[in-house]
Amino acid sequence: MYIIIIGGGKVGYYLAKALLDEGHEILVVEKDPDRTEFICGELGSVCVRGDGCEVATLTEVGTGRADMFIAVTGDDEDNLVACQVAKHKFNVPRTIARISNPKNETIFKTLGIDVTVSSTNIILEHIEEEVPTHPITHLLDIKDKGLEIVEVKIPPHSTTIGKAVKGLKLPKGSVLALIIRSQKKPIVPTASTVLQAEDQIIAVTTPESEEALRTALRGS
Amino acid sequence: MKVVIMGCGRVGSRLAGLLDIEGHDVTILDTDAYSFRRLPPDFGGTALVGNGTDEESLKKAGIEEADAFVALTQGDNRNVMASQIAKHIFNVSKVLCRTYDPLRRELYNTLGIETFSPTTIFAQMLKEKLEAEE
């Protein structure tokens, strides 16, 4: 695959390195001359100096035949424009934009970017998971459907311990998919499954009913 | 007419002043409060510190009730991003955008954003001026 990367910062450089190892044809477009020289010195002639938002630069690097276009500069608006130029001017089938401000995720989707990766959200989620008292952990977003898979831990003194699943006031659209108990096999919960302390519950929910699901499972 | 202008540079501040005199309801956004010194002393509109590519700032500026949005910062990409937010997220009926890069102007015009490039306009004007004086 021919993949064009806009931005030769840390993300761009390591991404290029990883994709080169996988055998792809890579080209990095970077504004800064020193950085361009550094990348060419490290990875071979895979970096061109230029503005990845400019039609002229993108024509020069053969964007028309690119299979994938990834914009990973530190500026959200630059990544948006680079991807839009690639998509609308050069018909690149798949565009990916890095975003720093999580608020821009829906905006970019509305404006036709195929995939967005929010570096801020990813870092936050990983740190959240490491906080032992954190009541709800995001495991996966099912973006097109507006659903997410989360993990909820039942604390030792929760008021819901001893209750059966059918007695819980689960919000609409939320489903308990799995219960993991220490040292035992995971169980698929049924209406009569009774909650125990330290249960790890994997559930499917929507971002809006996350809070209601937490209350239903852990008590208030 | 309620107009939100993003970028209080020479053009933005002047446009804000002109519209204000004619009785329009003008809100001008800039990330730097120091830029508001360019507004005329009797400016009757609202000057707001904020980033036009941020939905919250745009809401504070009243974008939801605005009839028009004009993007006039120094950054082409910032301008087209803010213009697209105004048009596609907030459904503002008239959106005008400045990009210095003529090729980007062409692209965003085809994507439905009314974009102007001072580069093209000014170069054309100078050419005509030179030819007229020959």
Interface residues (C-beta under 8 A of the other chain):
Chain A: C53 E54 V55 A56 D75 D76 E77 D78 L80 V81 Q84 V85 H88 K89 N101 K103 N104 I107 T110 L111
Chain B: T53 D54 E55 E56 G75 D76 N77 R78 V80 M81 Q84 I85 H88 I89 D101 L103 R104 L107 T110 L111
